[in-house]
Amino acid sequence: MSPPVFFGSAACVVAFCIFGGVFTETASASFAGLQENISRTFGWYYALSATAFVIFAFWLMMSPYGRLRLGPPDARPEFGYGAWFAMLFSAGMGTGLVFWGVAEPLYHYGDPLFADGNTPEAAREAMRYTFFHWGLHPWAIYILFGVAIAYFHFRHDLPLAPRSILHPLIGNRIYGPIGHGVDILCTVGTLLGVSTSLGLGAMQINSGIAQFFEVPQDVGVQVAIIALITLVATISVVSGIKAGIRRLSMLNIALAFILMMFVLLVGSTVYILETFVGSLGTYIQKLPLMSLWVDFTRDTDWQVEWTLFYWGWWISWSPFVGVFVARISRGRTIREFVLTVMLVPTLATFVWLSVFGGSALNSEIFGSGSLGSLVQDNVALSLHALLRELPLASVSMVWATLVITIFFITSSDSGSLVDDMVTSGGHPNPPRAQRVFWAFSEGAVAATLLIVGGLRAIQDASISLGFFMSILLVLIAMGLYKALVLERRMVGAGVEASFEKRPWMRENREQPRGDS
């Protein structure tokens, strides 16, 4: 255990929960106001930095540094491509895609940014902006955090913790108060983010179960669901990555793929394929415009409520996904890491959104036309409402509820593992007792917030942390660039032991001559 990080993180989480639970209205107003003020004041910064992270990720992939391996030169991947993709996708996107895959396109169709609502142009814009919010930008943010931690841990033996990414900038001071503060910030953000997702997931699962049984949609049922998810997630995280998280993630992806293929084949297949190809084309064409567009005229709240909200959310989740993906990526090259994590999940995300979002738009435009109003009333019911309009609804709705449940279990167990590793000083295999503590903590926090009604307040607080995380991401890019440049210069100049040592700490006393 790292006592300053462990007890500091636990104290912050308890304080957040007491404030958000006991003083719910005050906390909700305070955090919501903070999140809105950050978005309005620094919206330009969010747009610029998120776009810069995408450019930096592509630069990493295409630069000569892409050949560097995350580990010693002879290191080979611990997991195959299938397991690796299943785990990173389940941790990074799975829960949100299931929750918003149907709902977000319908929201944008009814209330688009530029077009008139409920028109063909609104449908095209709805899919384009849904692609934008779930596409390259979030994965670029995750990549920056993940590749930096993997590089410094596997290649230079620094702790598998966020503090290590600052080593090129502040040296061994990462082991002092600055490093403790960075690790605490990331641990708190991870736990609050996963806890709020558990709460939202419990609501969606409760809605699905209520379709088949006389089960009320209330807090008591949702707390019971959280308890079950937490129990299974605890067993998974205690079993370890290979025995627990890996197998559960692969099962999860297989079940989700079957559900997606069912909707594709029994639904409006041609319309879905047209939606995918057309939306992908407009996304690529207008990506620069969407990335750097800022509503400086203040004639709408759309950007604050959607794009800037998402950027803050992805950034606040970057330590969780980054540390987890780094842990499972030993032996990959930087180019392989960036190429796979950037493009493969993005393409899979676009296919999922086209299948479920396209089916929802087809139903709204050419079918019953009732999905949009239903989503406005209860977004948690959106997926089940879509499946109800397709053949074999009773089977597919049960299947969907199972997929949702396992997605939230995989988010919980991977989030617990990240907190375990960070609060144990960056150890890649933390003690089991500590794994149990953090897994139960996530469930307890989610249940407490549901009971007292403070879930929205803590969600706004965790997203507000995204602003401070974004500053950390900028520092990460600076430190990683410095480390990569100096290592390549030393390797090119024939300096020995550059893989195990830290070249940025040696540049003043052992400056190589020549140019690589």
DOKE-27740 format. One record per residue (C-alpha): residue in one letter; x, y, z. Coordinates in nm, 3 decimals, padded with zeros to 5 digits. Layout:
N
+----+---------+---------+---------+
| aa |       X |       Y |       Z |
+----+---------+---------+---------+
|  A |       X |       Y |       Z |
...
+----+---------+---------+---------+
This chain:
516
+----+---------+---------+---------+
| aa |       X |       Y |       Z |
+----+---------+---------+---------+
|  M |  00.000 |  00.000 |  00.000 |
|  S |  00.101 |  00.360 | -00.062 |
|  P | -00.048 |  00.515 |  00.257 |
|  P | -00.060 |  00.881 |  00.138 |
|  V | -00.243 |  00.784 | -00.181 |
|  F | -00.466 |  00.517 | -00.026 |
|  F | -00.587 |  00.717 |  00.272 |
|  G | -00.588 |  01.046 |  00.081 |
|  S | -00.807 |  00.896 | -00.192 |
|  A | -01.040 |  00.731 |  00.059 |
|  A | -01.080 |  01.058 |  00.252 |
|  C | -01.161 |  01.253 | -00.065 |
|  V | -01.419 |  00.997 | -00.177 |
|  V | -01.588 |  00.996 |  00.165 |
|  A | -01.595 |  01.376 |  00.166 |
|  F | -01.744 |  01.385 | -00.186 |
|  C | -02.013 |  01.135 | -00.092 |
|  I | -02.107 |  01.312 |  00.231 |
|  F | -02.130 |  01.645 |  00.051 |
|  G | -02.317 |  01.502 | -00.246 |
|  G | -02.544 |  01.284 | -00.034 |
|  V | -02.628 |  01.489 |  00.274 |
|  F | -02.623 |  01.832 |  00.108 |
|  T | -02.759 |  01.709 | -00.224 |
|  E | -02.919 |  02.030 | -00.350 |
|  T | -02.622 |  02.246 | -00.255 |
|  A | -02.377 |  01.997 | -00.404 |
|  S | -02.580 |  01.958 | -00.721 |
|  A | -02.603 |  02.332 | -00.776 |
|  S | -02.235 |  02.386 | -00.693 |
|  F | -02.096 |  02.110 | -00.912 |
|  A | -02.336 |  02.180 | -01.198 |
|  G | -02.243 |  02.548 | -01.187 |
|  L | -01.872 |  02.463 | -01.177 |
|  Q | -01.903 |  02.226 | -01.469 |
|  E | -02.102 |  02.479 | -01.676 |
|  N | -01.864 |  02.765 | -01.594 |
|  I | -01.562 |  02.556 | -01.691 |
|  S | -01.729 |  02.459 | -02.019 |
|  R | -01.829 |  02.816 | -02.102 |
|  T | -01.502 |  02.979 | -01.996 |
|  F | -01.266 |  02.715 | -02.131 |
|  G | -01.472 |  02.574 | -02.417 |
|  W | -01.214 |  02.702 | -02.663 |
|  Y | -00.942 |  02.527 | -02.462 |
|  Y | -01.131 |  02.197 | -02.461 |
|  A | -01.182 |  02.215 | -02.838 |
|  L | -00.818 |  02.303 | -02.904 |
|  S | -00.662 |  02.054 | -02.661 |
|  A | -00.883 |  01.760 | -02.762 |
|  T | -00.795 |  01.822 | -03.127 |
|  A | -00.426 |  01.852 | -03.038 |
|  F | -00.441 |  01.514 | -02.864 |
|  V | -00.575 |  01.355 | -03.184 |
|  I | -00.293 |  01.511 | -03.387 |
|  F | -00.033 |  01.402 | -03.129 |
|  A | -00.164 |  01.043 | -03.139 |
|  F | -00.136 |  01.027 | -03.519 |
|  W |  00.211 |  01.180 | -03.497 |
|  L |  00.316 |  00.908 | -03.250 |
|  M |  00.187 |  00.642 | -03.486 |
|  M |  00.368 |  00.773 | -03.795 |
|  S |  00.690 |  00.897 | -03.634 |
|  P |  01.012 |  00.693 | -03.603 |
|  Y |  00.936 |  00.656 | -03.232 |
|  G |  00.652 |  00.422 | -03.326 |
|  R |  00.904 |  00.139 | -03.359 |
|  L |  00.993 |  00.155 | -02.989 |
|  R |  00.859 | -00.140 | -02.792 |
|  L |  00.671 | -00.098 | -02.463 |
|  G |  00.923 | -00.304 | -02.272 |
|  P |  01.268 | -00.450 | -02.343 |
|  P |  01.357 | -00.511 | -02.710 |
|  D |  01.275 | -00.883 | -02.678 |
|  A |  00.940 | -00.832 | -02.499 |
|  R |  00.634 | -00.985 | -02.661 |
|  P |  00.264 | -00.919 | -02.593 |
|  E |  00.110 | -01.085 | -02.290 |
|  F | -00.235 | -01.109 | -02.453 |
|  G | -00.348 | -01.192 | -02.805 |
|  Y | -00.528 | -00.938 | -03.020 |
|  G | -00.873 | -01.076 | -02.942 |
|  A | -00.838 | -01.062 | -02.565 |
|  W | -00.652 | -00.730 | -02.581 |
|  F | -00.923 | -00.564 | -02.789 |
|  A | -01.204 | -00.711 | -02.578 |
|  M | -01.057 | -00.577 | -02.255 |
|  L | -00.969 | -00.228 | -02.383 |
|  F | -01.306 | -00.186 | -02.557 |
|  S | -01.506 | -00.307 | -02.257 |
|  A | -01.321 | -00.066 | -02.029 |
|  G | -01.318 |  00.232 | -02.263 |
|  M | -01.656 |  00.244 | -02.434 |
|  G | -01.884 | -00.049 | -02.370 |
|  T | -02.113 |  00.088 | -02.100 |
|  G | -02.171 |  00.424 | -02.264 |
|  L | -02.239 |  00.280 | -02.608 |
|  V | -02.508 |  00.049 | -02.476 |
|  F | -02.671 |  00.334 | -02.285 |
|  W | -02.652 |  00.604 | -02.556 |
|  G | -02.632 |  00.407 | -02.883 |
|  V | -03.007 |  00.443 | -02.944 |
|  A | -03.077 |  00.759 | -02.748 |
|  E | -02.819 |  01.012 | -02.868 |
|  P | -02.905 |  01.004 | -03.242 |
|  L | -03.272 |  01.051 | -03.148 |
|  Y | -03.187 |  01.348 | -02.927 |
|  H | -02.989 |  01.515 | -03.207 |
|  Y | -03.260 |  01.433 | -03.462 |
|  G | -03.519 |  01.617 | -03.258 |
|  D | -03.290 |  01.903 | -03.152 |
|  P | -02.998 |  01.937 | -03.398 |
|  L | -02.731 |  02.204 | -03.384 |
|  F | -02.764 |  02.357 | -03.731 |
|  A | -03.055 |  02.188 | -03.912 |
|  D | -03.428 |  02.205 | -03.847 |
|  G | -03.550 |  01.928 | -03.618 |
|  N | -03.712 |  01.611 | -03.754 |
|  T | -03.586 |  01.662 | -04.109 |
|  P | -03.360 |  01.450 | -04.335 |
|  E | -03.076 |  01.696 | -04.276 |
|  A | -03.131 |  01.661 | -03.901 |
|  A | -03.093 |  01.282 | -03.933 |
|  R | -02.762 |  01.320 | -04.119 |
|  E | -02.637 |  01.572 | -03.864 |
|  A | -02.750 |  01.349 | -03.577 |
|  M | -02.534 |  01.058 | -03.691 |
|  R | -02.238 |  01.281 | -03.781 |
|  Y | -02.222 |  01.439 | -03.437 |
|  T | -02.283 |  01.108 | -03.262 |
|  F | -01.982 |  00.971 | -03.453 |
|  F | -01.790 |  01.284 | -03.355 |
|  H | -01.858 |  01.245 | -02.982 |
|  W | -01.768 |  00.873 | -02.979 |
|  G | -01.496 |  00.864 | -03.245 |
|  L | -01.128 |  00.951 | -03.262 |
|  H | -01.119 |  01.217 | -02.990 |
|  P | -01.194 |  00.999 | -02.684 |
|  W | -00.958 |  00.725 | -02.797 |
|  A | -00.681 |  00.977 | -02.864 |
|  I | -00.722 |  01.103 | -02.508 |
|  Y | -00.703 |  00.748 | -02.373 |
|  I | -00.400 |  00.673 | -02.592 |
|  L | -00.200 |  00.967 | -02.464 |
|  F | -00.244 |  00.862 | -02.102 |
|  G | -00.207 |  00.491 | -02.171 |
|  V |  00.099 |  00.495 | -02.397 |
|  A |  00.283 |  00.731 | -02.162 |
|  I |  00.230 |  00.510 | -01.856 |
|  A |  00.311 |  00.193 | -02.050 |
|  Y |  00.630 |  00.349 | -02.188 |
|  F |  00.760 |  00.475 | -01.853 |
|  H |  00.663 |  00.158 | -01.665 |
|  F |  00.761 | -00.120 | -01.903 |
|  R |  01.057 |  00.055 | -02.062 |
|  H |  01.201 |  00.249 | -01.769 |
|  D |  01.075 |  00.057 | -01.463 |
|  L |  00.879 |  00.345 | -01.313 |
|  P |  00.560 |  00.268 | -01.115 |
|  L |  00.246 |  00.175 | -01.306 |
|  A |  00.078 |  00.490 | -01.176 |
|  P | -00.009 |  00.836 | -01.312 |
|  R |  00.278 |  00.999 | -01.122 |
|  S |  00.533 |  00.830 | -01.350 |
|  I |  00.430 |  01.031 | -01.653 |
|  L |  00.574 |  01.347 | -01.493 |
|  H |  00.921 |  01.199 | -01.434 |
|  P |  01.083 |  01.366 | -01.739 |
|  L |  00.960 |  01.703 | -01.609 |
|  I |  01.016 |  01.687 | -01.231 |
|  G |  01.243 |  01.386 | -01.183 |
|  N |  01.234 |  01.198 | -00.853 |
|  R |  00.996 |  01.452 | -00.704 |
|  I |  00.720 |  01.224 | -00.837 |
|  Y |  00.776 |  01.023 | -00.517 |
|  G |  00.685 |  01.326 | -00.304 |
|  P |  00.370 |  01.537 | -00.251 |
|  I |  00.332 |  01.621 | -00.620 |
|  G |  00.322 |  01.255 | -00.719 |
|  H |  00.087 |  01.171 | -00.433 |
|  G | -00.147 |  01.451 | -00.540 |
|  V | -00.155 |  01.333 | -00.902 |
|  D | -00.229 |  00.973 | -00.799 |
|  I | -00.502 |  01.083 | -00.556 |
|  L | -00.666 |  01.300 | -00.823 |
|  C | -00.671 |  01.011 | -01.070 |
|  T | -00.790 |  00.755 | -00.813 |
|  V | -01.078 |  00.975 | -00.700 |
|  G | -01.176 |  01.050 | -01.060 |
|  T | -01.173 |  00.679 | -01.147 |
|  L | -01.381 |  00.571 | -00.848 |
|  L | -01.640 |  00.847 | -00.882 |
|  G | -01.667 |  00.795 | -01.257 |
|  V | -01.717 |  00.419 | -01.228 |
|  S | -01.957 |  00.464 | -00.936 |
|  T | -02.181 |  00.700 | -01.129 |
|  S | -02.176 |  00.459 | -01.424 |
|  L | -02.280 |  00.178 | -01.190 |
|  G | -02.572 |  00.392 | -01.075 |
|  L | -02.682 |  00.472 | -01.430 |
|  G | -02.633 |  00.110 | -01.533 |
|  A | -02.848 | -00.010 | -01.246 |
|  M | -03.128 |  00.216 | -01.370 |
|  Q | -03.102 |  00.072 | -01.722 |
|  I | -03.092 | -00.289 | -01.600 |
|  N | -03.389 | -00.218 | -01.373 |
|  S | -03.581 | -00.085 | -01.675 |
|  G | -03.502 | -00.401 | -01.870 |
|  I | -03.606 | -00.639 | -01.593 |
|  A | -03.929 | -00.446 | -01.544 |
|  Q | -04.030 | -00.536 | -01.900 |
|  F | -04.068 | -00.904 | -01.804 |
|  F | -04.142 | -00.918 | -01.435 |
|  E | -04.356 | -00.718 | -01.197 |
|  V | -04.052 | -00.544 | -01.057 |
|  P | -04.083 | -00.176 | -00.964 |
|  Q | -03.838 |  00.075 | -01.103 |
|  D | -03.716 |  00.217 | -00.777 |
|  V | -03.401 |  00.269 | -00.573 |
|  G | -03.439 | -00.052 | -00.372 |
|  V | -03.422 | -00.272 | -00.681 |
|  Q | -03.135 | -00.068 | -00.822 |
|  V | -02.933 | -00.104 | -00.501 |
|  A | -02.985 | -00.481 | -00.517 |
|  I | -02.862 | -00.480 | -00.878 |
|  I | -02.551 | -00.282 | -00.776 |
|  A | -02.486 | -00.536 | -00.498 |
|  L | -02.499 | -00.824 | -00.747 |
|  I | -02.277 | -00.645 | -01.000 |
|  T | -02.029 | -00.560 | -00.726 |
|  L | -02.016 | -00.920 | -00.605 |
|  V | -01.942 | -01.059 | -00.952 |
|  A | -01.694 | -00.778 | -01.025 |
|  T | -01.514 | -00.851 | -00.697 |
|  I | -01.478 | -01.219 | -00.789 |
|  S | -01.348 | -01.116 | -01.131 |
|  V | -01.091 | -00.865 | -01.006 |
|  V | -00.968 | -01.101 | -00.732 |
|  S | -00.924 | -01.377 | -00.994 |
|  G | -00.684 | -01.152 | -01.183 |
|  I | -00.666 | -01.027 | -01.539 |
|  K | -00.609 | -01.359 | -01.718 |
|  A | -00.857 | -01.570 | -01.522 |
|  G | -01.124 | -01.308 | -01.450 |
|  I | -01.124 | -00.980 | -01.645 |
|  R | -00.997 | -01.128 | -01.973 |
|  R | -01.255 | -01.406 | -01.991 |
|  L | -01.542 | -01.185 | -01.884 |
|  S | -01.447 | -00.919 | -02.139 |
|  M | -01.426 | -01.172 | -02.423 |
|  L | -01.767 | -01.314 | -02.325 |
|  N | -01.901 | -00.961 | -02.315 |
|  I | -01.781 | -00.872 | -02.663 |
|  A | -01.914 | -01.199 | -02.806 |
|  L | -02.263 | -01.142 | -02.659 |
|  A | -02.266 | -00.779 | -02.775 |
|  F | -02.161 | -00.883 | -03.126 |
|  I | -02.444 | -01.137 | -03.147 |
|  L | -02.695 | -00.873 | -03.036 |
|  M | -02.562 | -00.624 | -03.292 |
|  M | -02.577 | -00.880 | -03.576 |
|  F | -02.934 | -00.970 | -03.477 |
|  V | -03.047 | -00.608 | -03.505 |
|  L | -02.856 | -00.567 | -03.832 |
|  L | -03.009 | -00.874 | -03.996 |
|  V | -03.371 | -00.856 | -03.874 |
|  G | -03.392 | -00.477 | -03.890 |
|  S | -03.361 | -00.239 | -04.184 |
|  T | -03.031 | -00.381 | -04.309 |
|  V | -02.997 | -00.164 | -04.619 |
|  Y | -03.082 |  00.153 | -04.426 |
|  I | -02.824 |  00.064 | -04.159 |
|  L | -02.550 |  00.005 | -04.417 |
|  E | -02.637 |  00.331 | -04.592 |
|  T | -02.626 |  00.509 | -04.256 |
|  F | -02.281 |  00.368 | -04.178 |
|  V | -02.122 |  00.456 | -04.512 |
|  G | -02.285 |  00.798 | -04.542 |
|  S | -02.216 |  00.900 | -04.182 |
|  L | -01.855 |  00.783 | -04.202 |
|  G | -01.804 |  00.992 | -04.515 |
|  T | -01.949 |  01.312 | -04.368 |
|  Y | -01.761 |  01.253 | -04.041 |
|  I | -01.427 |  01.234 | -04.224 |
|  Q | -01.508 |  01.533 | -04.445 |
|  K | -01.618 |  01.763 | -04.163 |
|  L | -01.392 |  01.641 | -03.883 |
|  P | -01.167 |  01.953 | -03.880 |
|  L | -01.470 |  02.185 | -03.880 |
|  M | -01.645 |  01.999 | -03.598 |
|  S | -01.324 |  01.967 | -03.395 |
|  L | -01.241 |  02.338 | -03.386 |
|  W | -01.591 |  02.486 | -03.395 |
|  V | -01.663 |  02.703 | -03.090 |
|  D | -01.996 |  02.877 | -03.035 |
|  F | -01.855 |  03.221 | -02.957 |
|  T | -02.190 |  03.384 | -03.045 |
|  R | -02.353 |  03.215 | -02.740 |
|  D | -02.679 |  03.165 | -02.929 |
|  T | -02.727 |  02.808 | -02.805 |
|  D | -02.636 |  02.580 | -02.513 |
|  W | -02.599 |  02.281 | -02.742 |
|  Q | -02.220 |  02.267 | -02.745 |
|  V | -02.193 |  02.304 | -02.367 |
|  E | -02.453 |  02.033 | -02.306 |
|  W | -02.313 |  01.787 | -02.558 |
|  T | -01.963 |  01.826 | -02.705 |
|  L | -01.792 |  02.000 | -02.413 |
|  F | -01.973 |  01.772 | -02.169 |
|  Y | -01.831 |  01.471 | -02.356 |
|  W | -01.479 |  01.614 | -02.372 |
|  G | -01.481 |  01.670 | -01.997 |
|  W | -01.618 |  01.320 | -01.943 |
|  W | -01.360 |  01.146 | -02.165 |
|  I | -01.075 |  01.342 | -02.008 |
|  S | -01.196 |  01.265 | -01.655 |
|  W | -01.201 |  00.893 | -01.746 |
|  S | -00.856 |  00.896 | -01.910 |
|  P | -00.662 |  00.785 | -01.599 |
|  F | -00.893 |  00.486 | -01.553 |
|  V | -00.881 |  00.367 | -01.914 |
|  G | -00.519 |  00.475 | -01.966 |
|  V | -00.378 |  00.287 | -01.668 |
|  F | -00.581 | -00.025 | -01.746 |
|  V | -00.488 | -00.031 | -02.115 |
|  A | -00.123 |  00.030 | -02.023 |
|  R | -00.133 | -00.268 | -01.786 |
|  I | -00.242 | -00.508 | -02.062 |
|  S | -00.016 | -00.368 | -02.339 |
|  R |  00.334 | -00.484 | -02.244 |
|  G |  00.532 | -00.595 | -02.548 |
|  R |  00.341 | -00.389 | -02.807 |
|  T |  00.522 | -00.128 | -03.011 |
|  I |  00.407 |  00.232 | -02.979 |
|  R |  00.285 |  00.226 | -03.339 |
|  E |  00.092 | -00.097 | -03.281 |
|  F | -00.056 |  00.043 | -02.961 |
|  V | -00.173 |  00.370 | -03.118 |
|  L | -00.295 |  00.215 | -03.443 |
|  T | -00.499 | -00.054 | -03.270 |
|  V | -00.637 |  00.154 | -02.983 |
|  M | -00.719 |  00.449 | -03.210 |
|  L | -00.869 |  00.293 | -03.518 |
|  V | -01.009 | -00.051 | -03.431 |
|  P | -01.238 |  00.056 | -03.140 |
|  T | -01.340 |  00.368 | -03.334 |
|  L | -01.449 |  00.160 | -03.632 |
|  A | -01.630 | -00.087 | -03.405 |
|  T | -01.801 |  00.205 | -03.232 |
|  F | -01.918 |  00.349 | -03.564 |
|  V | -02.064 |  00.012 | -03.666 |
|  W | -02.249 | -00.019 | -03.334 |
|  L | -02.386 |  00.335 | -03.357 |
|  S | -02.497 |  00.279 | -03.716 |
|  V | -02.679 | -00.042 | -03.628 |
|  F | -02.862 |  00.085 | -03.320 |
|  G | -02.875 |  00.457 | -03.395 |
|  G | -02.962 |  00.394 | -03.759 |
|  S | -03.238 |  00.151 | -03.660 |
|  A | -03.377 |  00.406 | -03.415 |
|  L | -03.380 |  00.682 | -03.678 |
|  N | -03.543 |  00.448 | -03.930 |
|  S | -03.818 |  00.369 | -03.679 |
|  E | -03.865 |  00.735 | -03.596 |
|  I | -03.877 |  00.852 | -03.960 |
|  F | -04.051 |  00.563 | -04.137 |
|  G | -04.203 |  00.360 | -03.852 |
|  S | -04.395 |  00.421 | -03.534 |
|  G | -04.238 |  00.760 | -03.462 |
|  S | -04.270 |  00.704 | -03.088 |
|  L | -03.909 |  00.633 | -02.991 |
|  G | -03.809 |  00.999 | -02.973 |
|  S | -04.072 |  01.093 | -02.717 |
|  L | -04.001 |  00.779 | -02.515 |
|  V | -03.629 |  00.865 | -02.495 |
|  Q | -03.718 |  01.211 | -02.373 |
|  D | -03.925 |  01.056 | -02.093 |
|  N | -03.687 |  00.774 | -01.992 |
|  V | -03.354 |  00.737 | -02.170 |
|  A | -03.282 |  00.411 | -01.983 |
|  L | -03.563 |  00.243 | -02.178 |
|  S | -03.438 |  00.341 | -02.524 |
|  L | -03.259 |  00.015 | -02.617 |
|  H | -03.541 | -00.209 | -02.496 |
|  A | -03.799 |  00.010 | -02.671 |
|  L | -03.612 | -00.034 | -03.002 |
|  L | -03.587 | -00.412 | -02.959 |
|  R | -03.959 | -00.429 | -02.883 |
|  E | -04.028 | -00.317 | -03.240 |
|  L | -03.822 | -00.601 | -03.390 |
|  P | -03.900 | -00.974 | -03.424 |
|  L | -03.823 | -01.205 | -03.129 |
|  A | -03.847 | -00.909 | -02.895 |
|  S | -03.876 | -01.112 | -02.576 |
|  V | -03.554 | -01.302 | -02.651 |
|  S | -03.354 | -01.002 | -02.768 |
|  M | -03.459 | -00.788 | -02.470 |
|  V | -03.339 | -01.054 | -02.225 |
|  W | -03.016 | -01.082 | -02.421 |
|  A | -02.970 | -00.705 | -02.416 |
|  T | -03.020 | -00.693 | -02.040 |
|  L | -02.750 | -00.960 | -02.003 |
|  V | -02.513 | -00.761 | -02.227 |
|  I | -02.574 | -00.444 | -02.025 |
|  T | -02.510 | -00.629 | -01.700 |
|  I | -02.180 | -00.781 | -01.813 |
|  F | -02.064 | -00.450 | -01.961 |
|  F | -02.109 | -00.284 | -01.624 |
|  I | -01.936 | -00.572 | -01.446 |
|  T | -01.632 | -00.536 | -01.672 |
|  S | -01.624 | -00.160 | -01.611 |
|  S | -01.642 | -00.218 | -01.236 |
|  D | -01.369 | -00.484 | -01.218 |
|  S | -01.127 | -00.294 | -01.442 |
|  G | -01.191 |  00.028 | -01.250 |
|  S | -01.125 | -00.151 | -00.921 |
|  L | -00.800 | -00.292 | -01.056 |
|  V | -00.683 |  00.054 | -01.161 |
|  D | -00.755 |  00.198 | -00.815 |
|  D | -00.578 | -00.102 | -00.662 |
|  M | -00.266 | -00.050 | -00.870 |
|  V | -00.244 |  00.326 | -00.816 |
|  T | -00.301 |  00.311 | -00.439 |
|  S | -00.046 |  00.030 | -00.406 |
|  G |  00.234 |  00.246 | -00.541 |
|  G |  00.190 |  00.143 | -00.904 |
|  H |  00.228 | -00.232 | -00.851 |
|  P |  00.090 | -00.421 | -01.155 |
|  N | -00.040 | -00.704 | -00.933 |
|  P | -00.176 | -00.539 | -00.617 |
|  P | -00.281 | -00.732 | -00.303 |
|  R | -00.613 | -00.914 | -00.321 |
|  A | -00.745 | -00.763 |  00.000 |
|  Q | -00.701 | -00.418 | -00.149 |
|  R | -00.881 | -00.528 | -00.467 |
|  V | -01.179 | -00.635 | -00.257 |
|  F | -01.178 | -00.302 | -00.073 |
|  W | -01.194 | -00.089 | -00.386 |
|  A | -01.448 | -00.313 | -00.559 |
|  F | -01.681 | -00.290 | -00.261 |
|  S | -01.611 |  00.083 | -00.232 |
|  E | -01.737 |  00.146 | -00.584 |
|  G | -02.058 | -00.045 | -00.518 |
|  A | -02.110 |  00.123 | -00.182 |
|  V | -02.059 |  00.471 | -00.324 |
|  A | -02.297 |  00.404 | -00.614 |
|  A | -02.566 |  00.264 | -00.384 |
|  T | -02.530 |  00.549 | -00.134 |
|  L | -02.561 |  00.811 | -00.406 |
|  L | -02.871 |  00.644 | -00.548 |
|  I | -03.037 |  00.631 | -00.207 |
|  V | -02.972 |  00.993 | -00.117 |
|  G | -03.015 |  01.125 | -00.471 |
|  G | -02.666 |  01.268 | -00.511 |
|  L | -02.571 |  01.075 | -00.827 |
|  R | -02.602 |  01.373 | -01.062 |
|  A | -02.400 |  01.595 | -00.829 |
|  I | -02.107 |  01.354 | -00.816 |
|  Q | -02.126 |  01.303 | -01.192 |
|  D | -02.089 |  01.677 | -01.247 |
|  A | -01.802 |  01.681 | -00.997 |
|  S | -01.615 |  01.401 | -01.172 |
|  I | -01.659 |  01.572 | -01.509 |
|  S | -01.533 |  01.898 | -01.360 |
|  L | -01.217 |  01.711 | -01.268 |
|  G | -01.168 |  01.673 | -01.642 |
|  F | -01.043 |  02.030 | -01.663 |
|  F | -00.757 |  01.959 | -01.422 |
|  M | -00.693 |  01.625 | -01.593 |
|  S | -00.659 |  01.806 | -01.925 |
|  I | -00.371 |  02.012 | -01.786 |
|  L | -00.211 |  01.685 | -01.677 |
|  L | -00.256 |  01.549 | -02.030 |
|  V | -00.074 |  01.849 | -02.176 |
|  L |  00.215 |  01.784 | -01.935 |
|  I |  00.207 |  01.417 | -02.035 |
|  A |  00.252 |  01.508 | -02.402 |
|  M |  00.545 |  01.735 | -02.317 |
|  G |  00.715 |  01.476 | -02.096 |
|  L |  00.663 |  01.188 | -02.337 |
|  Y |  00.798 |  01.389 | -02.630 |
|  K |  01.107 |  01.484 | -02.429 |
|  A |  01.171 |  01.125 | -02.323 |
|  L |  01.123 |  00.982 | -02.674 |
|  V |  01.352 |  01.238 | -02.838 |
|  L |  01.632 |  01.187 | -02.586 |
|  E |  01.607 |  00.807 | -02.597 |
|  R |  01.621 |  00.800 | -02.976 |
|  R |  01.924 |  01.031 | -02.976 |
|  M |  02.105 |  00.807 | -02.728 |
|  V |  02.021 |  00.486 | -02.909 |
|  G |  02.139 |  00.640 | -03.236 |
|  A |  02.461 |  00.757 | -03.073 |
|  G |  02.534 |  00.411 | -02.934 |
|  V |  02.485 |  00.491 | -02.567 |
|  E |  02.437 |  00.161 | -02.381 |
|  A |  02.170 |  00.067 | -02.130 |
|  S |  01.928 |  00.324 | -02.268 |
|  F |  01.638 |  00.082 | -02.235 |
|  E |  01.670 |  00.032 | -01.861 |
|  K |  01.798 |  00.379 | -01.767 |
|  R |  01.622 |  00.709 | -01.798 |
|  P |  01.789 |  00.911 | -02.071 |
|  W |  01.625 |  01.242 | -01.974 |
|  M |  01.803 |  01.213 | -01.636 |
|  R |  02.141 |  01.154 | -01.800 |
|  E |  02.146 |  01.418 | -02.071 |
|  N |  02.357 |  01.670 | -01.876 |
|  R |  02.634 |  01.433 | -01.774 |
|  E |  02.633 |  01.194 | -02.068 |
|  Q |  02.524 |  01.396 | -02.369 |
|  P |  02.575 |  01.181 | -02.681 |
|  R |  02.745 |  01.316 | -02.985 |
|  G |  02.616 |  01.283 | -03.333 |
|  D |  02.261 |  01.270 | -03.464 |
|  S |  02.039 |  00.966 | -03.498 |
+----+---------+---------+---------+
